[in-house]
């Protein structure tokens, strides 16, 4: 059964009741589609009124393995029966194994576990600054980090300090100093921004929130060359792009680039609970001293158990291959749809720009939901598509066909 709702008003049944309750007691920091989900399995979700939808967003990559993947659910259930939290005042028996598995999966040397993606980014910023002072010898208080325009690294006060999105910044200052922003994809501008006080460059290998913006060929490799030449850390934010989404364990691997630090999150928790981490060089992460950084829940046994199961799923390489193969098929078909002015992609991850004559990204997403496919717009005209990596070929075709029918329906 597909949805027939007319929009946010006039909703009936349990969907209308739930949204009315959310409007009364919730806050307005999100503008969700008028869909109230209550169940999910694999690539499919069901709302409170029994309508089924193909999930083409997958929690912005947090659900790379689909809803309630049996391996992940079993790992969580098993751990719930023994130990869920100890705080980091003590060791627990699950964390060391998880750290080893994640380091081996990503080809790194050390793992700093946290909870959310924004926490991972904040942690990487602190580590980079400490490394700059303690290893590079940067003047006290002078460390600077170069970032890219159009970035999205979270919504904490420090992170929005270097955003250029007015929705993220307006009325939230004063902001944290120490950041230099340059145009994304412009290696020459980045080179010009590097100074003796620059301790790190923080980049997304592909910018997700900006609309799945893929940088020019060779850009990331040139950034790596510049940072290595100047003894500056390269920090790759792979919270959305990593762990299979782009068709590789790490998106930066597709450019043949090894960063000094990576931030991971979203898919690391398998859609079960928040799990994040900073992974990378031991000599860099090793600058932290006891008491300088921590998290009550970071590295808890339940998170470690689920994270280990995630590493196991990715360890075979099958999901990365599926993202490449199905992404190639989806990209070819999307490129042929009328009503789109651009299609950008990396693996099973796309940003498609809607012709303004057809409608806004929001209008397209509302009509897609009516037809049984869930996606989300960004920056007005762009629709992001990132179905779970467990999606089938037939489900990918259904997604593209439904988008095509939607664009045709909305076209003048």
C-alpha positions in Angstrom: 0.0 0.0 0.0 1.4 3.4 -0.9 0.8 6.7 0.9 -1.9 9.1 -0.2 -1.4 11.9 2.2 -1.9 15.4 0.8 0.8 17.2 2.7 1.2 18.3 6.3 -2.5 19.4 6.7 -5.5 17.2 6.5 -3.8 14.1 7.9 -6.0 11.5 9.5 -5.5 8.2 11.4 -2.5 7.5 13.6 -0.2 9.5 11.3 -2.2 12.7 12.0 -2.4 12.0 15.7 1.4 11.4 16.0 2.3 14.6 14.0 -0.1 16.7 16.1 1.5 15.4 19.3 5.0 16.1 17.8 3.9 19.7 16.9 2.6 20.2 20.5 5.6 18.9 22.5 8.5 18.8 20.0 10.7 21.5 18.7 10.9 22.9 15.2 14.6 22.2 14.5 13.6 19.6 11.9 11.0 19.8 9.1 10.2 16.1 8.5 8.0 14.8 5.7 4.5 13.9 7.1 5.4 10.3 7.6 5.4 8.5 11.0 7.4 5.3 10.8 6.9 2.4 13.2 8.7 -0.6 11.7 11.6 -1.4 9.4 13.2 -4.4 7.8 16.0 -4.3 5.3 15.4 -1.5 2.8 11.7 -1.1 3.7 9.8 0.8 6.4 6.2 0.8 7.4 4.3 3.8 8.9 1.8 3.8 11.8 -1.1 3.4 9.3 0.4 0.4 7.6 1.8 2.0 4.4 5.1 0.6 3.2 8.0 2.7 1.8 11.3 2.0 0.2 13.9 3.8 2.3 16.1 5.7 -0.1 17.8 7.8 2.6 19.0 5.1 5.0 19.5 7.6 7.9 22.1 9.6 5.9 24.2 6.4 5.8 23.6 5.4 9.4 21.5 2.5 8.0 24.0 1.3 5.4 23.1 -2.3 6.4 19.4 -1.7 6.3 16.9 -1.8 9.1 17.3 -4.4 11.8 20.0 -6.3 10.1 19.9 -9.7 11.8 23.6 -9.9 12.6 23.6 -6.5 14.2 20.3 -7.1 16.2 21.7 -10.4 17.4 24.9 -8.8 18.6 23.0 -6.1 20.5 20.6 -8.6 22.1 23.5 -10.9 23.1 25.4 -8.0 24.7 22.3 -6.6 26.5 22.2 -9.8 28.4 25.6 -9.3 30.0 27.0 -5.7 30.2 26.0 -2.4 28.6 28.0 0.3 30.4 31.0 0.6 32.7 32.2 4.1 32.0 35.9 4.4 31.0 37.1 4.4 34.6 37.5 0.7 33.9 38.3 -1.6 31.0 35.5 -3.7 29.5 35.9 -7.0 27.6 34.4 -5.8 24.3 36.2 -2.6 23.6 39.7 -3.9 22.8 38.5 -6.3 20.2 36.4 -3.7 18.6 39.3 -1.3 18.4 41.5 -4.0 16.8 38.8 -4.9 14.3 38.2 -1.3 13.3 41.9 -0.5 13.0 42.4 -3.5 10.8 39.3 -2.8 8.7 40.5 0.8 8.0 44.2 0.1 7.8 44.9 2.5 10.7 46.9 2.2 14.0 44.7 3.6 16.8 41.0 4.1 17.6 39.5 6.7 19.8 35.8 5.7 20.4 33.1 8.3 20.8 29.3 8.4 20.3 28.1 10.9 17.6 29.7 12.1 14.4 30.0 15.7 15.8 31.8 14.3 18.8 34.3 12.6 16.5 34.9 15.8 14.6 35.3 17.8 17.9 37.7 15.1 19.1 39.8 15.3 15.9 40.0 19.1 16.2 41.3 18.8 19.8 43.8 16.1 18.8 45.1 18.1 15.8 45.6 21.2 17.9 47.4 19.2 20.6 49.6 17.6 18.0 50.4 21.0 16.6 51.6 22.3 19.9 53.3 19.2 21.3 54.8 17.8 18.2 55.1 20.5 15.6 55.9 23.3 18.1 53.2 25.7 16.9 53.1 28.9 19.1 50.6 28.5 22.1 47.1 29.4 21.1 48.0 30.0 17.4 47.0 26.7 15.8 44.8 27.0 12.7 42.8 24.4 10.7 41.9 24.8 7.0 38.4 23.7 6.1 36.3 23.7 2.9 33.4 25.9 1.8 30.1 24.0 1.8 31.3 21.7 4.5 29.1 19.9 7.0 30.8 18.3 10.0 28.0 18.6 12.6 26.1 21.2 14.5 28.0 21.9 17.6 29.1 25.5 18.3 32.7 24.9 17.3 31.7 23.1 14.1 29.2 25.7 12.9 31.9 28.3 13.5 33.5 27.3 10.3 30.3 26.6 8.3 29.2 28.9 5.6 25.6 27.8 5.9 23.5 30.7 7.3 21.0 28.3 8.7 23.8 26.7 10.8 25.3 30.0 11.9 22.7 32.7 12.3 22.1 33.7 15.9 24.5 31.1 17.3 27.6 33.2 17.8 30.1 34.2 19.1 32.1 31.6 17.2 35.2 29.6 17.9 38.3 31.1 16.2 41.2 29.2 14.5 39.7 28.1 11.2 40.4 29.2 7.6 37.8 28.3 4.9 38.7 27.9 1.3 36.6 26.8 -1.7 36.0 23.0 -1.9 37.9 21.4 -4.8 40.3 24.3 -5.2 43.8 22.9 -4.3 45.5 26.2 -5.2 43.4 28.1 -2.7 44.1 25.5 -0.1 47.8 25.7 -0.7 47.7 29.5 -0.3 45.9 29.2 3.0 48.6 27.0 4.6 50.8 28.9 7.0 53.4 28.0 9.7 50.5 27.8 12.2 48.3 25.4 10.2 48.1 22.1 12.0 45.5 20.3 9.9 43.2 20.3 6.9 39.7 18.9 7.6 37.8 17.8 4.5 35.0 15.5 3.4 36.2 13.3 0.5 32.7 13.8 -0.9 30.5 16.5 0.6 27.2 14.9 1.6 25.0 17.6 3.1 26.0 20.0 0.3 24.4 17.7 -2.2 26.9 14.8 -2.8 29.5 17.1 -4.2 32.3 15.1 -5.8 35.6 17.1 -6.0 37.7 17.3 -9.3 39.8 14.4 -10.3 43.1 14.5 -8.4 42.0 17.0 -5.8 42.3 14.8 -2.8 45.7 13.5 -3.9 47.0 17.0 -4.3 45.7 18.0 -0.9 47.6 15.0 0.5 50.7 16.0 -1.3 50.5 19.6 0.0 49.8 18.6 3.6 52.6 16.0 3.7 55.0 18.6 2.2 54.1 21.2 4.9 53.9 18.7 7.8 50.2 19.3 8.2 47.7 16.7 9.2 45.0 15.6 6.7 41.8 14.8 8.5 39.1 13.1 6.3 35.6 13.3 7.6 34.1 9.9 6.4 31.1 10.0 8.7 28.7 9.8 5.7 31.0 8.7 2.9 32.8 5.9 4.8 32.1 2.3 5.7 30.9 1.2 2.3 28.7 4.0 1.1 31.0 5.3 -1.7 32.0 1.8 -2.8 35.0 1.3 -0.6 35.6 0.9 3.1 36.9 4.5 3.1 35.9 6.9 0.4 39.4 8.4 0.3 40.7 5.0 -0.7 39.1 5.6 -4.1 41.6 8.4 -4.6 44.5 6.4 -3.4 44.9 8.7 -0.4 45.7 7.8 3.2 44.8 10.5 5.7 46.4 11.0 9.1 43.1 10.9 10.9 39.6 9.8 9.9 36.3 10.6 11.6 33.7 7.8 11.4 30.2 7.5 12.7 26.6 6.9 11.4 27.1 3.4 9.8 29.5 2.4 12.6 26.5 1.9 14.9 24.6 -0.1 12.3 21.4 1.9 12.8 21.2 0.4 16.2 22.8 3.0 18.4 25.2 6.0 18.1 28.8 4.9 17.7 31.6 7.0 16.3 35.4 7.1 16.4 38.5 8.9 15.3 41.0 6.5 13.8 44.4 7.1 12.4 48.1 7.3 13.2 49.1 6.2 16.7 51.7 9.0 17.1 49.0 11.6 16.4 46.2 10.1 18.6 48.8 9.3 21.1 49.2 13.0 22.1 46.2 12.7 24.4 47.0 12.3 28.0 44.8 10.8 30.8 42.0 13.1 31.8 42.3 15.4 28.7 39.5 13.9 26.7 36.8 11.4 27.3 33.1 10.3 27.0 30.9 8.5 29.5 29.3 6.4 26.8 32.2 6.3 24.3 33.5 2.8 23.9 30.7 1.2 26.0 30.4 -2.6 25.7 27.0 -2.4 23.9 28.5 0.0 21.3 31.6 -2.1 21.0 29.6 -5.3 20.4 27.6 -3.6 17.6 30.6 -1.9 16.1 32.5 -5.3 16.0 29.5 -6.8 14.1 29.6 -3.9 11.7 33.3 -4.5 11.1 32.5 -8.2 10.4 29.9 -7.3 7.8 32.3 -5.0 6.0 35.2 -7.3 6.3 34.2 -9.5 3.4 34.1 -6.6 0.9 30.7 -7.7 -0.4 28.8 -4.6 0.6 31.4 -2.3 -0.8 31.2 -4.2 -4.1 27.4 -4.0 -4.1 27.6 -0.2 -3.6 29.9 0.0 -6.6 27.9 -2.3 -8.9 24.4 -1.0 -7.9 25.6 2.5 -7.9 26.9 2.2 -11.4 23.5 0.9 -12.6 21.6 3.6 -10.7 23.9 6.4 -12.0 23.4 5.3 -15.6 19.7 5.2 -15.2 19.4 8.5 -13.3 21.4 10.3 -15.9 18.7 9.5 -18.4 15.8 11.0 -16.5 14.2 14.2 -17.8 13.6 16.8 -15.2 17.1 16.6 -13.7 19.8 19.2 -14.4 22.6 17.3 -12.8 23.4 13.9 -11.3 26.4 13.4 -9.0 27.3 10.2 -7.3 29.9 8.1 -5.5 29.0 4.4 -5.1 25.4 4.0 -4.0 25.1 7.7 -3.1 23.6 10.4 -5.3 22.7 14.1 -5.3 20.3 14.9 -8.1 19.4 18.5 -9.0 15.8 19.1 -9.9 14.9 21.5 -12.8 13.2 24.5 -11.2 10.5 24.2 -13.8 9.6 20.8 -12.3 9.5 21.9 -8.7 11.6 22.1 -5.5 13.5 19.3 -4.0 10.9 19.3 -1.2 8.0 18.9 -3.6 9.7 16.0 -5.3 10.3 14.3 -2.0 6.7 14.7 -0.9 5.5 13.2 -4.2 8.0 10.4 -3.9 6.6 9.6 -0.5 3.1 9.5 -1.9 4.4 6.9 -4.3 6.1 4.9 -1.6 9.7 6.0 -1.7 11.4 8.1 1.1 14.2 10.6 0.3 15.2 14.0 1.5 16.0 17.3 -0.1 18.9 19.6 0.6 19.7 23.2 -0.4 16.4 23.7 -2.1 16.7 21.9 -5.5 18.8 18.8 -4.6 17.4 15.4 -3.7 19.8 13.0 -1.9 19.5 9.3 -2.6 21.3 6.8 -0.4 19.4 3.5 -0.1 20.8 0.8 2.2 23.7 -1.2 0.7 21.6 -4.3 1.1 19.1 -3.0 -1.5 18.5 -5.3 -4.4 18.8 -4.6 -8.1 15.0 -4.7 -8.4 14.7 -2.2 -5.6 17.2 0.2 -7.2 15.2 0.0 -10.4 12.0 0.7 -8.4 13.6 3.8 -6.9 14.7 5.2 -10.3 11.4 4.3 -11.9 9.5 6.1 -9.1 11.7 9.1 -9.3 11.1 9.2 -13.1 7.3 9.0 -12.7 7.4 11.7 -10.0 9.4 14.1 -12.2 7.0 13.4 -15.1 4.0 14.0 -12.9 5.3 17.3 -11.6 6.6 18.6 -14.9 4.6 21.5 -16.4 
